[in-house]
Amino acid sequence: MKKGNFFERVYQIVRKIPEGKVMTYGQIAKIMGTKDARNVGWALHALRHAQGEPIVPCHRVVNKDGRLAPGYAFGGPNEQKMRLKAEGVEFINEDNVDLERSLWRV
């Protein structure tokens, strides 16, 4: 599969995550039929250079433990946390989303 097609498939999935919910990189990879969660992260990081329409709410993607992205492309983890909190996402500590309450199961 071409990188562009992979990235676009990631974006299509992430656009479906409802406000106030999150998904993990691994969940997205599994939906796509791969185990390559790292490439899902690369696809989202690439948005920093080419955010299109409709907007891809990449702030709604966290790691398997609910941890925020340390290199969040749009202003660091504090920006990601601020966006998630504004949507009502709850946290169990400074860096981790409460996955029990906020994980979107497809």
Secondary structure, DSSP 8 states (H G I E B T S, - for coil): --HHHHHHHHHHHHHTS-TT-BEEHHHHHHHTT---HHHHHHHHHHTTT---SS---GGGEE-TT-B--TT-TTTHHHHHHHHHHHTT--BSSSSBB-HHHHB---
